[in-house]
Amino acid sequence: ATEVILGGSLLTQCTPFREMLTGQLDKKLHPYIIEQPQIWGACLRCAALANVPAPDVQNFMKQYIQED
């Protein structure tokens, strides 16, 4: 099976939408719903491009929630 990474508030906060969407996926695809906001992926990519260690996701989320 191939893993498909999905994210966003509709998928993490709206169960009917998530079930509808994942129910339409090919059975060979295994959906993985990420809880982190999309900005987390951008943060990881920036760290990789800058050749610095990836930040700690727990610290990132703590700061992100405080600023929300």
SULGI-V190720 format. One record per residue. N is the residue number from 1. RES is the residue in one small letter. SS is DSSP state (a for helix, b for strand, c for the rest). PSI is psi as a letter, one per 40 degrees, with the letter a starting at -180 (999 if undefined). BURIAL is # if it has 16 or more other ideal C-beta (glycine too) atoms within 10 Angstrom, else .. Layout:
# SULGI-V190720
n->N res->RES ss->SS psi->PSI burial->BURIAL
n->N res->RES ss->SS psi->PSI burial->BURIAL
This chain:
# SULGI-V190720
n->1 res->a ss->c psi->i burial->.
n->2 res->t ss->b psi->h burial->.
n->3 res->e ss->b psi->h burial->.
n->4 res->v ss->b psi->h burial->.
n->5 res->i ss->b psi->h burial->.
n->6 res->l ss->b psi->i burial->.
n->7 res->g ss->c psi->i burial->#
n->8 res->g ss->c psi->i burial->.
n->9 res->s ss->a psi->d burial->.
n->10 res->l ss->a psi->d burial->.
n->11 res->l ss->a psi->d burial->#
n->12 res->t ss->a psi->d burial->.
n->13 res->q ss->a psi->e burial->.
n->14 res->c ss->c psi->g burial->.
n->15 res->t ss->a psi->d burial->.
n->16 res->p ss->a psi->d burial->.
n->17 res->f ss->a psi->d burial->.
n->18 res->r ss->a psi->d burial->#
n->19 res->e ss->a psi->d burial->.
n->20 res->m ss->a psi->d burial->.
n->21 res->l ss->a psi->d burial->.
n->22 res->t ss->a psi->d burial->.
n->23 res->g ss->a psi->d burial->.
n->24 res->q ss->c psi->e burial->.
n->25 res->l ss->c psi->i burial->.
n->26 res->d ss->c psi->i burial->.
n->27 res->k ss->c psi->e burial->.
n->28 res->k ss->c psi->e burial->.
n->29 res->l ss->b psi->h burial->.
n->30 res->h ss->b psi->h burial->.
n->31 res->p ss->b psi->h burial->.
n->32 res->y ss->b psi->h burial->.
n->33 res->i ss->b psi->h burial->.
n->34 res->i ss->c psi->i burial->.
n->35 res->e ss->c psi->d burial->.
n->36 res->q ss->c psi->i burial->.
n->37 res->p ss->c psi->i burial->#
n->38 res->q ss->a psi->d burial->.
n->39 res->i ss->a psi->d burial->.
n->40 res->w ss->a psi->d burial->#
n->41 res->g ss->a psi->d burial->.
n->42 res->a ss->a psi->d burial->.
n->43 res->c ss->a psi->d burial->#
n->44 res->l ss->a psi->d burial->.
n->45 res->r ss->a psi->d burial->.
n->46 res->c ss->a psi->d burial->.
n->47 res->a ss->a psi->d burial->.
n->48 res->a ss->a psi->d burial->.
n->49 res->l ss->a psi->d burial->.
n->50 res->a ss->c psi->e burial->.
n->51 res->n ss->c psi->f burial->.
n->52 res->v ss->c psi->i burial->.
n->53 res->p ss->c psi->i burial->.
n->54 res->a ss->c psi->i burial->.
n->55 res->p ss->c psi->i burial->.
n->56 res->d ss->c psi->h burial->.
n->57 res->v ss->a psi->d burial->.
n->58 res->q ss->a psi->d burial->.
n->59 res->n ss->a psi->d burial->.
n->60 res->f ss->a psi->d burial->#
n->61 res->m ss->a psi->d burial->.
n->62 res->k ss->a psi->d burial->.
n->63 res->q ss->a psi->d burial->.
n->64 res->y ss->a psi->d burial->.
n->65 res->i ss->a psi->d burial->.
n->66 res->q ss->a psi->d burial->.
n->67 res->e ss->a psi->e burial->.
n->68 res->d ss->c psi->999 burial->.
